Amino acid sequence: MNYINATYYFDYKTEAIQKLISEFKTDKLTQKEKVKQLYLKIRDNWRYNPYRISLDKNNYKASTIAKKTETHCIDKSILLIACLRGLKIPSRIHLAKVKNHIGIERIIEKFGTDEISPHGMVDIFLDGKWLKASPAFNIELCYKCKVVPLEFDGERDSIFQEFDTIGNKFMEYLEDYGYFEDVPIDFIFNNFKENYPIIMNKFNGLNDIVI
């Protein structure tokens, strides 16, 4: 498989993505430094919002996501992958099911469950090995939830925090759906429908909703 190809979703040849990665097209930064800095840029410049759900595949194009200010974890993963591939750094989307243990009242009210599925993250190939990176939670949200912001050091996996800063259980991985060369849009939409039947009833022919 080729994990540096441009695709319909990872459309890094577009002006929007080229503008995002222009500062990293330099020999002054190592590949690892580019990844670390780009990870932080995507993590913090797009606010995480799990309550925007779309069934329109056009909204999962990196160039479309780049123009937003707040996005779902899947969106932020797609954006990071497109930027990485645009710098010829192999990357792929990785999906899972997670369970939230903090601030679950609103999540249960909106989703009908405290499980988020699918949760999107990124696999990055660095120094001969694949590493996981989760750019979902922007730094302001981490402080609000009282969890340490996730960093990516280019050496180890960076996945959701298991506990908050005072030891309360925060996030739990329930199921690993694996990685994909391109965005598995049908799998994602079917997963939404299976896990969020209450939300799906609210679409009523619409492609996008804010719950």
C-alpha positions as CSV (number, residue, x, y, z in Angstrom):
1,M,0.0,0.0,0.0
2,N,1.1,3.6,-0.7
3,Y,0.5,5.9,2.3
4,I,1.8,9.1,0.6
5,N,-0.8,9.2,-2.2
6,A,-3.2,12.1,-2.7
7,T,-6.8,10.9,-2.7
8,Y,-10.3,12.5,-2.9
9,Y,-10.2,13.0,0.8
10,F,-6.4,13.5,1.4
11,D,-6.3,16.2,-1.3
12,Y,-3.0,17.8,-0.4
13,K,-2.4,19.2,-3.8
14,T,-5.1,21.8,-3.2
15,E,-4.3,25.4,-2.4
16,A,-5.8,25.1,1.1
17,I,-3.4,22.3,2.1
18,Q,-0.4,23.6,0.3
19,K,-0.8,26.9,2.3
20,L,-1.0,24.9,5.5
21,I,2.2,23.0,4.9
22,S,4.2,25.8,3.2
23,E,6.2,26.6,6.3
24,F,7.3,23.0,6.7
25,K,8.8,22.7,3.2
26,T,12.3,23.4,4.4
27,D,15.5,21.5,4.9
28,K,16.0,23.4,8.2
29,L,13.6,21.0,9.9
30,T,14.1,17.2,10.3
31,Q,11.2,15.0,9.3
32,K,10.5,14.4,13.0
33,E,10.5,18.1,13.8
34,K,8.0,18.7,10.9
35,V,5.7,16.0,12.3
36,K,5.8,17.3,15.8
37,Q,5.1,20.9,14.8
38,L,2.4,20.0,12.4
39,Y,0.7,17.8,15.0
40,L,0.5,20.8,17.4
41,K,-0.7,23.1,14.6
42,I,-3.6,20.7,13.8
43,R,-4.3,19.9,17.4
44,D,-4.7,23.5,18.6
45,N,-5.9,25.6,15.6
46,W,-9.1,23.6,15.0
47,R,-11.3,23.3,18.1
48,Y,-12.6,19.8,18.8
49,N,-16.4,19.5,18.5
50,P,-17.9,16.0,18.5
51,Y,-21.5,17.4,18.1
52,R,-21.2,18.3,14.4
53,I,-22.1,15.2,12.3
54,S,-22.1,15.0,8.6
55,L,-23.3,12.4,6.1
56,D,-21.9,14.4,3.1
57,K,-18.7,12.9,1.9
58,N,-17.6,16.3,0.5
59,N,-17.2,17.5,4.1
60,Y,-14.5,14.9,4.7
61,K,-12.1,16.4,2.2
62,A,-9.0,17.8,3.9
63,S,-9.3,21.0,1.8
64,T,-12.8,21.5,3.1
65,I,-11.9,20.8,6.7
66,A,-9.0,23.3,6.5
67,K,-11.5,26.1,6.1
68,K,-13.4,25.3,9.3
69,T,-12.7,26.5,12.8
70,E,-14.0,23.5,14.7
71,T,-14.1,19.8,13.7
72,H,-14.7,16.2,14.7
73,C,-11.7,13.9,15.6
74,I,-12.1,12.2,12.2
75,D,-11.9,15.5,10.4
76,K,-8.8,16.6,12.3
77,S,-7.1,13.2,11.6
78,I,-7.9,13.6,7.9
79,L,-6.4,17.1,7.9
80,L,-3.2,16.0,9.6
81,I,-2.8,13.0,7.2
82,A,-3.3,15.2,4.1
83,C,-0.6,17.6,5.4
84,L,1.8,14.8,6.3
85,R,1.3,13.1,2.9
86,G,1.9,16.5,1.3
87,L,5.3,16.5,2.9
88,K,5.9,12.9,1.7
89,I,5.6,11.5,5.2
90,P,3.6,8.2,5.2
91,S,0.4,8.3,7.2
92,R,-3.0,6.6,7.4
93,I,-6.2,6.9,9.3
94,H,-6.9,4.7,12.3
95,L,-10.4,4.2,13.8
96,A,-11.6,3.0,17.2
97,K,-14.4,3.0,19.6
98,V,-13.8,4.9,22.9
99,K,-15.7,5.5,26.1
100,N,-15.8,8.8,27.8
101,H,-15.8,9.0,31.6
102,I,-15.8,12.8,32.2
103,G,-18.5,15.2,31.3
104,I,-20.7,12.4,30.1
105,E,-24.0,14.0,30.9
106,R,-24.1,16.1,27.7
107,I,-22.6,13.3,25.6
108,I,-25.3,10.8,26.8
109,E,-28.0,13.4,26.2
110,K,-26.9,14.1,22.7
111,F,-25.6,10.7,21.5
112,G,-27.7,8.4,23.6
113,T,-24.5,6.8,24.8
114,D,-21.2,7.6,26.4
115,E,-19.3,5.8,23.6
116,I,-17.7,7.7,20.7
117,S,-17.5,5.7,17.5
118,P,-15.7,5.9,15.3
119,H,-12.9,7.9,17.0
120,G,-10.3,9.0,14.5
121,M,-6.6,9.1,15.0
122,V,-3.5,9.0,12.8
123,D,-0.8,6.4,12.2
124,I,2.5,8.0,11.2
125,F,5.6,6.2,9.8
126,L,8.7,7.6,11.4
127,D,12.2,6.1,11.7
128,G,11.1,2.7,10.5
129,K,8.0,2.3,12.7
130,W,4.4,3.2,12.8
131,L,3.3,5.5,15.7
132,K,-0.2,6.6,16.7
133,A,-1.1,10.3,17.2
134,S,-4.4,11.7,18.4
135,P,-4.7,15.4,17.5
136,A,-8.4,15.6,18.5
137,F,-8.4,17.7,21.8
138,N,-7.1,21.2,21.5
139,I,-5.2,22.6,24.4
140,E,-8.0,24.8,25.7
141,L,-10.3,21.8,25.9
142,C,-7.7,19.7,27.7
143,Y,-7.4,22.4,30.4
144,K,-11.2,22.6,30.7
145,C,-11.4,18.8,31.2
146,K,-8.4,18.9,33.5
147,V,-6.3,16.5,31.5
148,V,-2.7,17.0,30.3
149,P,-2.7,18.0,26.7
150,L,-1.5,15.2,24.4
151,E,2.0,15.7,22.9
152,F,3.6,13.8,20.1
153,D,7.4,13.3,20.5
154,G,7.9,11.2,17.4
155,E,9.1,8.3,19.5
156,R,6.0,6.9,21.2
157,D,2.3,6.5,20.6
158,S,0.2,9.5,21.6
159,I,-3.3,8.3,22.4
160,F,-6.1,9.5,24.6
161,Q,-5.4,10.1,28.2
162,E,-6.6,7.3,30.5
163,F,-6.9,9.5,33.5
164,D,-7.3,13.2,34.3
165,T,-4.8,15.3,36.4
166,I,-6.3,14.1,39.7
167,G,-6.6,10.4,38.8
168,N,-10.2,10.1,37.6
169,K,-10.7,7.8,34.7
170,F,-11.0,9.9,31.6
171,M,-11.0,7.9,28.3
172,E,-11.1,4.2,27.6
173,Y,-10.5,2.4,24.3
174,L,-13.1,-0.3,23.7
175,E,-12.6,-1.5,20.2
176,D,-9.9,-1.1,17.6
177,Y,-11.3,-1.0,14.0
178,G,-7.8,-0.9,12.5
179,Y,-6.2,1.4,9.9
180,F,-7.1,2.3,6.4
181,E,-5.2,3.6,3.4
182,D,-7.9,6.0,2.5
183,V,-11.0,7.4,4.4
184,P,-13.4,4.5,4.7
185,I,-16.5,6.7,4.3
186,D,-19.1,4.0,4.0
187,F,-17.7,2.3,7.2
188,I,-17.8,5.6,9.0
189,F,-21.4,6.4,8.0
190,N,-22.6,2.9,8.8
191,N,-20.8,3.1,12.1
192,F,-22.7,6.4,12.9
193,K,-26.0,4.7,12.0
194,E,-25.3,1.7,14.1
195,N,-24.0,3.5,17.2
196,Y,-26.2,6.7,17.1
197,P,-29.7,5.7,16.0
198,I,-31.2,8.6,17.9
199,I,-29.0,11.1,16.1
200,M,-29.6,9.5,12.7
201,N,-33.4,10.0,13.1
202,K,-32.7,13.8,13.3
203,F,-31.2,14.0,9.9
204,N,-34.5,13.7,8.0
205,G,-32.9,14.1,4.6
206,L,-30.3,16.6,5.8
207,N,-26.6,15.9,5.2
208,D,-25.3,17.9,8.2
209,I,-26.6,18.5,11.7
210,V,-25.4,20.0,15.0
211,I,-26.7,18.0,17.9
